[in-house]
């Protein structure tokens, strides 16, 4: 069993010294990762990654939330509860 979950159809565009390559997109505990060679690099804010010299340029096939810590899986919004209204009766 893997600690990372592949995101179906998700991919990330990476660049290293001017060379661009596509990588599969993964998630773990809400954070997004790119598969690099035999490991994973976490995607950080300002298009940085945890891998030295590698930056990410775009994410495709997945809707993500941009945070101060980097792109993350969006937290689903709770459904808004409609306030109960009472019908007033004429006296």
C-alpha positions as CSV (number, residue, x, y, z in Angstrom):
1,X,0.0,0.0,0.0
2,X,1.3,3.4,-1.0
3,X,1.4,6.5,1.2
4,X,0.7,8.6,-1.9
5,X,-2.5,8.6,-3.9
6,X,-2.4,9.1,-7.7
7,X,-4.7,11.8,-9.0
8,X,-6.6,10.4,-11.9
9,X,-5.8,12.6,-15.0
10,X,-3.7,15.0,-12.9
11,X,-0.3,16.1,-14.2
12,X,2.2,18.8,-13.4
13,X,4.6,20.6,-15.7
14,X,8.1,20.8,-14.2
15,X,11.2,22.7,-15.3
16,X,14.8,22.1,-14.5
17,X,17.5,24.3,-16.1
18,X,15.1,25.3,-18.9
19,X,14.1,21.7,-19.7
20,X,10.4,21.1,-19.3
21,X,8.8,17.7,-18.5
22,X,5.4,16.4,-17.5
23,X,5.0,14.4,-14.3
24,X,2.2,12.5,-12.6
25,X,0.4,14.3,-9.8
26,X,-0.1,12.7,-6.4
27,X,-1.6,13.8,-3.1
28,X,-0.9,12.9,0.5
29,X,-2.8,14.4,3.5
30,X,-4.1,17.2,1.2
31,X,-0.7,18.3,-0.1
32,X,0.2,17.9,-3.8
33,X,3.3,16.0,-5.0
34,X,5.0,15.4,-8.4
35,X,6.6,12.1,-9.2
36,X,10.3,12.6,-9.9
37,X,12.3,9.6,-10.9
38,X,11.9,7.1,-8.1
39,X,10.5,9.6,-5.5
40,X,8.2,12.5,-5.0
41,X,8.7,16.2,-4.6
42,X,6.1,18.4,-2.8
43,X,4.8,21.4,-4.6
44,X,5.4,24.6,-2.7
45,X,4.3,28.2,-3.0
46,X,6.0,30.5,-5.6
47,X,6.3,27.5,-8.0
48,X,9.0,25.9,-6.0
49,X,9.4,22.2,-5.0
50,X,11.2,20.4,-2.3
51,X,13.6,19.0,-5.0
52,X,16.6,21.4,-5.5
53,X,16.6,23.2,-8.9
54,X,13.1,21.9,-9.9
55,X,10.2,24.3,-10.2
56,X,6.6,23.6,-11.2
57,X,4.9,25.8,-13.9
58,X,1.3,24.4,-14.2
59,X,-1.1,21.8,-12.9
60,X,-3.5,20.2,-15.3
61,X,-6.5,17.9,-14.7
62,X,-7.1,18.8,-11.1
63,X,-8.7,21.7,-9.3
64,X,-6.5,22.9,-6.4
65,X,-6.5,25.6,-3.8
66,X,-3.5,28.0,-3.8
67,X,-2.4,28.6,-0.2
68,X,0.7,30.2,1.4
69,X,2.1,26.7,1.8
70,X,1.6,25.9,-1.9
71,X,-1.1,24.2,-3.9
72,X,-3.3,21.9,-1.9
73,X,-6.4,19.7,-2.4
74,X,-9.4,22.0,-1.8
75,X,-11.4,21.5,1.3
76,X,-15.0,20.8,0.3
77,X,-17.4,23.5,1.6
78,X,-20.0,22.5,4.1
79,X,-23.5,22.9,2.7
80,X,-25.1,26.0,4.0
81,X,-27.9,25.4,6.3
82,X,-31.1,27.3,5.4
83,X,-32.6,29.0,8.4
84,X,-35.9,27.7,9.4
85,X,-38.7,30.1,8.9
86,X,-42.1,30.1,10.5
87,X,-45.2,31.2,8.8
88,X,-47.0,33.9,10.7
89,X,-50.7,33.4,11.2
90,X,-53.0,36.3,11.3
91,X,-54.8,36.8,14.6
